[in-house]
């Protein structure tokens, strides 16, 4: 196929001849020879040609390159590559969004299934509890009765056992002629001692005793401190008179007698219904 048969645009592109390396050297030697002749004849030096653009510079030793495509085609190719890259990025984002949406949907379905299973289990448990409602009612009544027992017997004292303890701590020669006890109730508190600096009390024991002398009464007051819940013991007036036990107790048939009020705190309580004692 000859050059004349090519289309007009390609003929114009191929019209400028491609210079070979030999032709470039020949032109360069010719320019140098011309310069020497000018110097020998004394003629003025020819003006230096204007510097060509970088695009027209020839590369020594390089392969000849012919750009047959117009610049518009090259720019269109670059624009197409950029457009394809953007399309790929958009497709990647859409794929990631789809995967994330699918994962979220699956997680929501799993959570919903677990919620339904828990609700079904709760319904089953409630149905079973309904079957044992009477038993739970009885249990609540038992707990209420136990609480009432603890409240009602909170200030209870086993007086028989406590009076035996009082008798047990009395020194020799002291006889108890009368004894009584009083404690607070759930609805009423016991009267407190009106004497200054007297400790608070939850129960009292009042006992009348006969002793051979005053020192024995003092020993009895000291012995009462061994009682559980003891806080104070206050004696009344001490009188000397006939002994209630007769002349065998004291010489001459006379004895010393007094009344003692013992104040007690909650340490004297029996705590029958305390959970710790059960």
C-alpha positions in Angstrom: 0.0 0.0 0.0 1.6 3.3 -1.1 1.6 6.6 0.7 -0.7 8.1 -2.0 -3.4 5.5 -1.2 -3.6 6.6 2.5 -6.3 8.9 3.6 -5.6 12.6 3.6 -5.1 13.0 7.4 -2.6 10.2 7.7 -0.8 11.5 4.6 -0.4 14.8 6.2 0.9 13.2 9.4 3.5 11.2 7.4 4.5 14.1 5.1 7.3 15.4 7.3 10.3 13.1 6.7 11.8 11.3 9.7 15.5 12.2 10.1 17.9 9.4 10.8 20.9 9.5 13.0 23.3 9.8 9.9 21.4 12.8 8.5 21.5 14.5 11.9 25.3 14.1 12.1 25.7 15.4 8.5 23.7 18.5 9.3 25.7 19.1 12.4 29.1 18.8 10.5 27.8 21.1 7.8 26.9 23.7 10.3 30.3 23.5 11.9 32.1 23.8 8.5 30.0 26.8 7.6 31.0 28.5 10.8 34.7 27.9 10.1 34.4 29.3 6.6 32.8 32.4 7.9 35.6 32.9 10.4 38.3 32.4 7.7 36.8 34.9 5.3 36.2 37.5 8.0 32.5 37.8 7.3 30.3 38.6 10.2 29.0 35.6 12.1 25.6 34.4 11.1 22.9 35.1 13.7 22.1 32.2 15.9 18.7 30.6 15.0 15.9 30.9 17.6 15.8 28.0 20.1 13.3 25.5 19.1 10.7 24.2 21.6 11.4 21.1 23.7 8.9 19.1 21.7 11.1 19.6 18.5 14.4 18.6 20.2 15.8 15.4 18.8 17.1 12.7 21.2 20.4 11.2 20.1 20.4 7.5 20.0 16.7 7.2 20.5 14.2 5.3 18.4 12.2 7.4 16.0 8.6 8.1 17.3 5.7 9.1 15.2 2.5 10.3 16.9 -0.2 9.2 14.5 -3.2 9.8 16.8 -4.5 13.3 17.3 -4.3 14.8 20.9 -8.1 14.6 21.2 -8.0 10.8 21.0 -5.3 10.6 23.7 -7.3 12.9 26.0 -10.4 10.9 25.4 -8.6 7.7 26.4 -7.4 9.3 29.6 -10.9 10.5 30.4 -12.2 7.0 29.7 -9.7 5.5 32.1 -10.6 8.0 34.8 -14.3 7.3 34.3 -13.8 3.6 34.5 -11.8 4.0 37.8 -14.7 6.1 39.3 -17.2 3.5 38.2 -15.1 0.8 39.9 -14.9 2.8 43.1 -18.7 3.4 43.1 -19.3 -0.3 42.5 -17.0 -1.2 45.4 -18.8 1.2 47.7 -22.2 -0.2 46.7 -20.9 -3.7 47.3 -19.7 -2.8 50.8 -22.9 -1.0 51.6 -24.9 -4.1 50.4 -22.7 -6.4 52.6 -23.1 -4.2 55.6 -26.9 -4.0 55.1 -27.1 -7.7 54.7 -25.1 -8.3 57.9 -27.3 -5.8 59.8 -30.4 -7.5 58.6 -29.1 -11.0 59.6 -28.1 -9.6 63.0 -31.5 -8.1 63.5 -33.2 -11.4 62.5 -31.1 -13.3 65.0 -31.8 -10.8 67.8 -35.5 -11.0 67.0 -35.4 -14.8 67.1 -33.6 -14.8 70.5 -36.2 -12.3 71.9 -39.1 -14.5 70.8 -37.4 -17.5 72.4 -37.0 -15.6 75.7 -40.6 -14.4 75.6 -41.8 -18.0 75.0 -39.7 -19.2 77.9 -41.1 -16.4 80.2 -44.6 -17.4 79.2 -43.9 -21.0 80.1 -42.5 -20.0 83.5 -45.4 -17.8 84.2 -47.8 -20.6 83.4 -45.9 -22.9 85.7 -45.9 -20.3 88.5 -49.7 -20.0 88.1 -50.0 -23.7 88.9 -48.3 -23.2 92.2 -50.0 -20.0 93.2 -51.7 -21.5 96.3 -48.3 -22.8 97.5 -46.8 -19.3 97.2 -49.8 -17.9 99.0 -49.2 -20.3 101.9 -45.5 -19.4 101.9 -46.3 -15.7 102.1 -48.7 -16.4 105.0 -46.0 -18.4 106.9 -43.5 -15.6 106.4 -46.0 -13.1 107.7 -46.7 -15.2 110.7 -43.0 -15.6 111.4 -42.5 -11.9 111.2 -45.4 -11.3 113.5 -43.9 -13.8 116.0 -40.5 -12.0 115.9 -42.2 -8.6 116.5 -44.5 -9.9 119.2 -41.8 -11.7 121.1 -39.0 -9.2 120.5 -39.1 -8.0 124.1 -40.0 -11.4 125.6 -38.0 -12.7 128.6 -38.2 -16.2 130.0 -39.0 -15.1 133.5 -38.8 -18.6 135.1 -35.3 -19.1 133.8 -34.3 -15.5 134.6 -35.6 -15.7 138.2 -33.6 -18.9 138.6 -30.5 -17.0 137.5 -31.2 -14.2 140.0 -31.5 -16.8 142.8 -28.3 -18.4 141.6 -26.2 -15.2 141.9 -27.3 -14.3 145.4 -24.6 -14.7 148.1 -25.0 -17.0 151.0 -27.3 -15.7 153.8 -29.5 -13.7 151.4 -33.0 -14.8 150.8 -35.5 -13.5 148.2 -38.9 -12.9 149.8 -40.6 -11.5 146.6 -39.7 -11.1 143.0 -41.4 -9.8 139.9 -40.5 -8.7 136.3 -41.8 -6.2 133.8 -40.8 -5.7 130.2 -41.8 -3.5 127.3 -44.5 -4.6 124.8 -44.6 -4.1 121.0 -47.1 -1.3 121.6 -45.9 0.3 124.8 -42.4 1.1 126.2 -41.4 0.5 129.7 -41.1 3.5 132.1 -37.6 4.8 132.4 -35.8 5.7 135.6 -36.3 9.4 136.5 -33.0 9.7 138.3 -30.3 11.8 136.5 -27.8 9.9 134.4 -29.7 6.7 134.6 -29.2 4.3 131.7 -32.1 3.4 129.4 -33.8 0.1 130.1 -36.0 -2.4 128.3 -37.1 -4.4 131.3 -37.0 -4.4 135.1 -36.8 -7.0 137.9 -38.0 -6.0 141.4 -37.0 -8.2 144.3 -37.2 -8.0 148.0 -34.4 -9.6 150.0 -33.5 -10.3 153.6 -29.8 -10.2 154.6 -28.0 -10.7 157.9 -26.3 -7.4 157.7 -25.7 -4.4 155.4 -22.5 -5.8 153.9 -24.3 -8.8 152.6 -26.8 -6.5 150.9 -23.8 -4.8 149.2 -22.5 -8.1 148.1 -25.9 -8.9 146.6 -25.8 -5.7 144.6 -22.4 -6.7 143.2 -23.6 -10.2 142.4 -26.5 -8.9 140.4 -24.1 -7.5 137.8 -23.5 -11.0 136.6 -27.0 -11.2 135.2 -27.4 -11.0 131.4 -28.7 -7.7 130.2 -27.8 -6.0 133.5 -27.5 -2.2 133.3 -28.1 -0.9 136.9 -29.4 -1.9 140.3 -30.9 0.6 142.7 -31.7 -0.4 146.3 -34.6 1.1 148.2 -34.6 1.9 151.9 -32.9 -0.6 154.2 -34.8 -1.5 157.3 -34.0 -3.8 160.2 -36.7 -6.0 161.7 -37.8 -9.5 162.3 -36.5 -12.0 159.8 -39.1 -13.6 157.6 -37.1 -16.9 158.0 -37.2 -16.8 161.8 -34.4 -16.6 164.4 -32.4 -19.4 162.6 -31.2 -16.9 160.0 -29.8 -14.2 162.2 -28.9 -13.9 165.9 -31.5 -12.2 168.0 -34.2 -12.8 165.4 -33.6 -9.5 163.5 -32.5 -9.1 159.8 -31.9 -6.4 157.3 -34.3 -6.1 154.4 -34.6 -4.0 151.3 -36.1 -3.8 147.9 -33.9 -3.7 144.8 -34.9 -2.6 141.3 -32.7 -4.1 138.6 -32.7 -2.4 135.1 -32.1 -4.7 132.1 -31.4 -4.1 128.4 -32.2 -6.2 125.4 -29.5 -8.7 126.4 -32.0 -10.3 128.7 -34.5 -11.0 126.0 -35.1 -14.7 125.1 -35.2 -14.1 121.3 -37.2 -17.3 120.8 -38.1 -16.6 117.2 -34.8 -15.1 116.2 -33.5 -16.7 113.0 -30.1 -17.0 114.4 -31.4 -19.3 117.2 -33.4 -21.5 114.8 
